[in-house]
Amino acid sequence: METTQAPSSLSRQPNRAAQSGADAGQYLTLRLGDEEYAIDILRVQEIRSYEEPTKMVNSPSFIKGVINLRGVIVPIVDLRLKLNIAKVEYTEFTVVIILNVRGTVVGAVVDAVSDVVTLTAQHIRPAPQFESAIDSRFIVGLANLGERMLIVMNMETLMSNTELGMLGNSAF
């Protein structure tokens, strides 16, 4: 009985994950405004308190500037501005998540981080497609964890060099 059940359950999981574009695994949950988001923990290098970055001329409005992180110049992106979410004041809970996306190190300013959760392919459902401020390419799916609804983000797309208006990662 185990050999017949295991292959069928295994064959269903990749299909669901493929439909939503999400992989099962651990996700860091974060807050932007009133919504809770989840990002793949494997992209996260570290979480730092927010410090005012050095402004860069001619950078997109959502790029707050750059910081020097142990000899690496890291662009800092305000995810509220990038996702067209109403801006709030930075508080003591505001943090920068340092991410490694396709070999490029980039920081993401978020309102707060919550915890790390494990999501299976069954947790992550395809998100309905609406006309919204957030581009649907950045959303992998939605995950229900008890009373919590998490918006699972595709950080590879959201923080790609093309999306950030950067010319490549040769400087990083």
N, C-alpha and C positions, 0 to 999 in steps of 0.2 A: 504494500500500500504506500509506503514512503517513496518508493521510486516513481510511482505514477503521480503523486501529489507534488513532490518537489519540482519536477520539470515544468508542470503546468503553472505553478505559482511563480517560478523563476521566469518563465516565458511571458507572463503577464506584466511583471514589474518593468522590464526594459521597454515594453510597448507604451506603458503609461508615462514613463519618464521621457521617452522619445516624443510622445504627443505634446507634452508640456515643455520639453527642452531642459528639464531639470534632472539633476542626478541626486540619488539618495546620499545622505551624508550629514555632516554637521554644518550648521549655519549660525552665523553671528546675527543676533537681532538688534535692530537699531530703531530709533525714533526720529521721524521728520514730521514736525507739526503734530497732528492728531493721529497719524498713521504709523503702523509698525511694519518695518521691512526686514527682510532676511537676505544675507549675502553669504556666499560660499566661504567658509572659514579658511579654506586652503589658499585663498587670495590675500588673506590678512597677514601682514608682517608684524605689526604692532599697533597699539592704541595709545595716543598721546593726548595730553591736555592741549587745548587750543592756545596758540600763540600767534600774534599778528604776523603774517608773512610779509616778505619784502615784495612790494608791488612791482609789476612788470608792465612796461608800456606796450600798447597795441595788443594786449591779451584779451580774450573774450571776457565778458562781464562776469561769468561764473568762476573764472580763475581768480582767486583771491591774491595770488602771488606765489612766491617760492620760499622754501626753507632749506637750510643746509642741514642734512641729516647724516652725521658722521661722514662728511666728505661727499655725499651725494646730494645734488640739487634736485629737490622734489617739488613739482607743481602742486598747489593746493586748490582743490575744486570744492566750492560750496554746493553740496548736492541740492539744497533748496533752490538755489538759483538755476542750476543745471536742469532740474526737473520742473521748473516754473511753479514752485510751491511758495505760498506767501512767506515773506522773510520775517524772521523774529530776531530779537536781540540775542547776542551770545551770552550764555550764562555759565555758571560754574560746572554745569553738566555737559556743555558743548565740548566735543572731542574731535580729534582728527584720527581717522583710521588710515594707517599707511598700508597701501595695497601693492601687490606685485601683479600686474596684468600684462601678460605676454612679454615679460622681461622688462617692462617699464614700471618704475616705482612712482606712485602718485598718491597724494593724500586726499581724503574725502572728509569734509566738515559735515558732521551730523549733530543733531540736538542732544542725543544721548545714546549710549549702548545699553542693552538690557542683559542679555545672557546668550549662551550657546545652546542651541536645540538640535536634536537629531530628527531629521525629516526623512521619511521613506518615500518611495515613488507614489505610494497610495495617498500620502498627505498632500502632495502637490498636484493641484488641478489646473487645467488651462484657464487663464483669465478671460473673461468676456471682453470683447473688443468694443471699446466706446470711443467716441470723439472726446479726447481729454487732453489736458496739458502735458501729461506724461506719454511719451512715445511708446507704443506697444512693443517695440523692439527691445526695450529695456526691461520688460516684465516677463519673467519666465512663467509664473503662475501664482496661484493663491494657495496658501496652506492654512488649514484649521487645526489649531491645537487647543482643545477645550473651548474656552471663551475667546481665545485670541485668533484674529485673522491676520496672517502675515502675507505681505506682498513680496514675493521672491524675485529679487532683481538679478539681471544678467549684467554683472559688472564688466565682463569682457567687452560687451558692446557699449555700455554706458561710458566706460573709461578708456575706450580705444583712442589711439593717437588721432585718428580721423575725427572722432567726435569731439575731442578736446582742441582740435585745430593745431595739433603739433605735427611737425614734419618727420618724425621718426624718433627712435630712441638712441641715436648715436651719442647724444650728450649724457645719457644715463647709463 
